Amino acid sequence: MAKKAVHGIHFIGDKIVTENLVTGVKVYGENLIKENGQEYRTWDFWRSKPAAAIKKGLKNFPLEKGMNVLYLGIANGTTASHFSDIVGAEGLIYGVEISERPFRELLPTAQKRGNIIPILANARKPEDYENIVLGKVDMVYEDVASGDQMEILIRNCEKFLKPNGYAVIAIKSQSIDVTKPPHQTYKECLLVLEKHFEILEKVELDPYEKYHLFVVMKWK
Ligand SMILES: C[S@@+](CC[C@H](N)C(=O)[O-])C[C@H]1O[C@@H](n2cnc3c(N)ncnc32)[C@H](O)[C@@H]1O
């Protein structure tokens, strides 16, 4: 029996799963499980940071049916496909990706799912996609693994996030400063983030993703 823990995220045994929005269709080789007439997709915590965070005990993941999300660094859509399951047909994911190769791989997934809008752009330049992102979003999710990832997040939140909206970031210490111990980098990043956000929860993703801190926040 699938137990519901966080909004739209379920557990079957020790597996984290989401309700498949497109019945019968896999995105990245994950397993499909049928239970009581519902099909679920397993969410691989070795390949997706929010699943790793939940596996490591994250309690609040602020994603719900019908929400609009701005996703920075969507790549080929592995994680975004689970966001797409959770927000459902009434929600929308605007996915920004700078690199053409993963962007091309994202396109068939976006087409089949109908609630992902792929945007080939640099997340450092939100003005380049302000005509595509209509209105303000409920959540900005950032996984770009670059040295200026905090500035990128803040700039996009200023432009696109609703007042009191949520921001979620996967901080990669090795992309910010390889010479510092990860905890020192996390501390410095949190000091920057605290000026703009209320930190709701944070969890380190090791061993599923080395040198990553996953932070859930609310826009002040
Ligand atoms: C760690 S991967 C993302 C994995 C993806 N979030 C997932 O879980 O399925 C980081 C992605 O961010 C993209 N990226 C890096 N810098 C970017 C930028 N300035 N704007 C948009 N995308 C960027 C990279 O091309 C890469 O695809």
The ligand as a Tripos MOL2 file, in Angstrom:
@<TRIPOS>MOLECULE
LIG
   27    29     1     0     0
SMALL
NO_CHARGES

@<TRIPOS>ATOM
      1 C1         23.5340   18.8770  -12.0040 C.3       1 LIG1
      2 S1         22.8850   19.1710  -13.5760 S.3       1 LIG1
      3 C2         21.1350   19.2050  -13.3050 C.3       1 LIG1
      4 C3         20.4720   17.8720  -13.0600 C.3       1 LIG1
      5 C4         18.9610   18.0210  -13.0090 C.3       1 LIG1
      6 N1         18.5920   19.0970  -12.1090 N.3       1 LIG1
      7 C5         18.2770   16.7640  -12.5310 C.2       1 LIG1
      8 O1         18.2330   16.5100  -11.3230 O.co2     1 LIG1
      9 O2         17.7170   16.0340  -13.3760 O.co2     1 LIG1
     10 C6         23.1900   20.8940  -13.7960 C.3       1 LIG1
     11 C7         22.6070   21.4510  -15.0690 C.3       1 LIG1
     12 O3         22.6450   22.8620  -15.0070 O.3       1 LIG1
     13 C8         22.9550   23.3590  -16.2880 C.3       1 LIG1
     14 N2         23.4670   24.7280  -16.1300 N.ar      1 LIG1
     15 C9         24.6890   25.1250  -15.6630 C.ar      1 LIG1
     16 N3         24.7870   26.4770  -15.6560 N.ar      1 LIG1
     17 C10        23.6010   26.9470  -16.1220 C.ar      1 LIG1
     18 C11        23.0940   28.2500  -16.3650 C.ar      1 LIG1
     19 N4         23.8280   29.3430  -16.1000 N.pl3     1 LIG1
     20 N5         21.8420   28.3760  -16.8460 N.ar      1 LIG1
     21 C12        21.0740   27.2720  -17.1070 C.ar      1 LIG1
     22 N6         21.5110   26.0100  -16.9050 N.ar      1 LIG1
     23 C13        22.7590   25.8390  -16.4250 C.ar      1 LIG1
     24 C14        23.9660   22.3620  -16.8220 C.3       1 LIG1
     25 O4         24.0810   22.4350  -18.2360 O.3       1 LIG1
     26 C15        23.3980   21.0410  -16.3220 C.3       1 LIG1
     27 O5         22.5350   20.4530  -17.2580 O.3       1 LIG1
@<TRIPOS>BOND
     1     1     2 1
     2     2     3 1
     3     2    10 1
     4     3     4 1
     5     4     5 1
     6     5     6 1
     7     5     7 1
     8     7     8 2
     9     7     9 1
    10    10    11 1
    11    11    12 1
    12    11    26 1
    13    12    13 1
    14    13    14 1
    15    13    24 1
    16    14    15 ar
    17    14    23 ar
    18    15    16 ar
    19    16    17 ar
    20    17    18 ar
    21    17    23 ar
    22    18    19 1
    23    18    20 ar
    24    20    21 ar
    25    21    22 ar
    26    22    23 ar
    27    24    25 1
    28    24    26 1
    29    26    27 1
@<TRIPOS>SUBSTRUCTURE
     1 LIG1         1 GROUP 0 **** ****
